[in-house]
């Protein structure tokens, strides 16, 4: 039998995420909600902390933009078939609710004494007024290219050069290549990978 804390966590998923995301076309699997669009996929992941118990659950909200071209290029352990329901770690662009709203890495705590109504109000606000609008602003290739120009968006090392290259934005890929080449850590430890992308997209030194 589930504890009050576990039941309240389930209530937040059911009452705060599903009613907003399902009408937008998101499909639920576990604590994930995924929507496939023509150019990309969008995912919401409700992540529990590994340091939780049945009486105390900490969780945060992750978002992801799944770019098929990036996934096919960056990962090499597939047979060329794009996953029909990617996970958040598969996404090229990943943002937590802390980045979208709070400017800190925000986690939420549920205990038996927690005010579930306050938690539901905050969770609903997060999904309705921050996550849904973020996805509305980022649902096409043009939107992704605009987002990549935002230097405050933290991305893994090769995300920008791959997406620019795959989207045939070679001038932008060239600029990113020059930046990566000046990164001492990347040039010392990932030079061969960097040069692979240089050659793949016909960039110049």
N, C-alpha and C positions, 0 to 999 in steps of 0.2 A: 504494500500500500504506500502511495506517495505521501511524503510529508507536506505540511502546509506550505513550506518554502517551494517545494517542487511543483505543487499545484498552482501556486501564484505565478511561478515562471511560465508554466503552460498557459495560464490565463492571459499573461502579457502577450505571448506569441499569438494566441487566438483572437484577442480583442483589439490589439494595437497594430499588428502587422498585417494579418490576413484581410481585414475589412478594407484596408487602403490599397494593398498591393495586388490582391486578386482581381479587382475590377480593372486594373491597369494591364492585366495579362500575365502577371507573374504566377509561376507554378511552384508549389511548395514541395520540398523534399526534406524531411527532418526539420532542422532549424535554418534552412536555406530557402530563398525565394529567387527564382530565375525567370527572366524574360528574354526571349530571342527576338531581335530586330533584324532588318535586312542587312545592316552593315556590321552589327556587333551584338553582344549579349550583355545583360546587366544582372548583377546578382547582389542580394542582401544576405549576409550571414550573421546570425546571432551567435556569438562565440562565448562559451562558458570558460571561465578561468580554470586551469588545471588544478588550482588550489581551492577547490570548493568541496563542500560536504552536502548532505541532504538537508541540513539545517541552515546552511549559508551558501548562497550562490552569488558569485560575481559574474557579470557578463558585460560585453561591449557589442557594438554593432559595426560590422565591416561592410563596405561596398566594393564592388569590383566591376570593371569594364572588360569584358572578354573580347579580345581582338583576334579573330581567326588567323589572320596573316601572321601576327606576332607568334601565336602559339605554334603554328606549323613550322616557323623558322627557328624559334628559340629552343623548343624541345625536339629531341631527336629520337625519342623512344616510342614513336607512334608509327602507324602504317599509312598515314595520310588522311585518316578519318577524323574529322573534328568531333569532339564529344558533344552529345546532345544536351547534356546537363553538366556544364563545367563547374568546378568548385572555385571558391574565391582565390585560393593560391594559384590557380591557372590563369588568373587575370593579369593583363599587362599593367593596368592602372588600378591601384587599390587605395582606398581612402577610408579611414575610420570616422565615426561620428565625431570623435574629438577634433579632427581636422576640419570637418564640415561646419561644426557649430561652436565648440567650446574652446578651441585653441589650446587644449591639453589632451592628453591621452585619457579619455573619460571612461570609467567603468561604473557599473551600477550594482548595488548590493541588495540582495533580498534575504531577509531573516524572518523568523516567525512573527516578530513584532513590527515589521516594516509596514508602512502605510501603503497598501497596494493601490489605492486610488491615486495617490501622488505619483507613484511609479508609472501607472498607466497613462496619466496625463502627460508626463514627460516623454514617455516612449512614443505616444501618439504624435506629439509635437515634433519629435525627431524625425519620424517617418513622413509625416504629412508636409511639414514646412521646411525640411532640410534635405532629406534623402530623395523624395519624389521630385522636387524641383531640380536637384543636382542631376538626376537621370534625364529629366526633360531637357536640360541644357546640353546633355552629352549623349546623343542618340544616333549620330551619323559620323561618317568619316570626316566631314568638314568640322564638326564639333570637336572631334578628337584632335585634329591638327591644331585647332585653336587652344585646346587645353594643354597640349604639349608645349606651347609657347610660354605658358605660365611657369616661371622658374621657381615659384614657391611650392609647386607640386613635386614631392619627392618620389622618384622612380628608381627602379633598379638600373644598373649601369648602362645596359644596351637597349633599353626600351625605346628611347627616342630614335636612335639611329636605325633600328629595325623597322619601326612603324613608318618613319620618313621614307626609308628605302622601299618598303613594300607598297606604300601609297604613291610611289614614283615622284616623291618630292626630293629629288636628288640634291638640289642646292641646299635644302635644309639638312639633309643627311651629311653633306660635306661639312657644313658648319659644325654639326654635332661631332663628326669624326675629328675635326681639329681640336675641339674641346677635350675629347677623350684622350687624344694623343698627348695632351699637355698634363693629363692626370698621372702623376708619378706612380701611384699605386697600380693603376690599370696598366700603364705601359710596362711596369716591371713584372706584373703577375698575370696579366691577361692579354699580352701583346698579340699572341697568335690568334686569339678569338677576335680581337679588334681588326686584325689584318684580314681575317676571313670575311668580315662584313665589308671592309674596304674593297676587297676584290669582288665580292658578290654584287655590290651596288656600283662598281666601276668608279670608285672615288679616287682621288689623286692625293699624293703627298706634296 
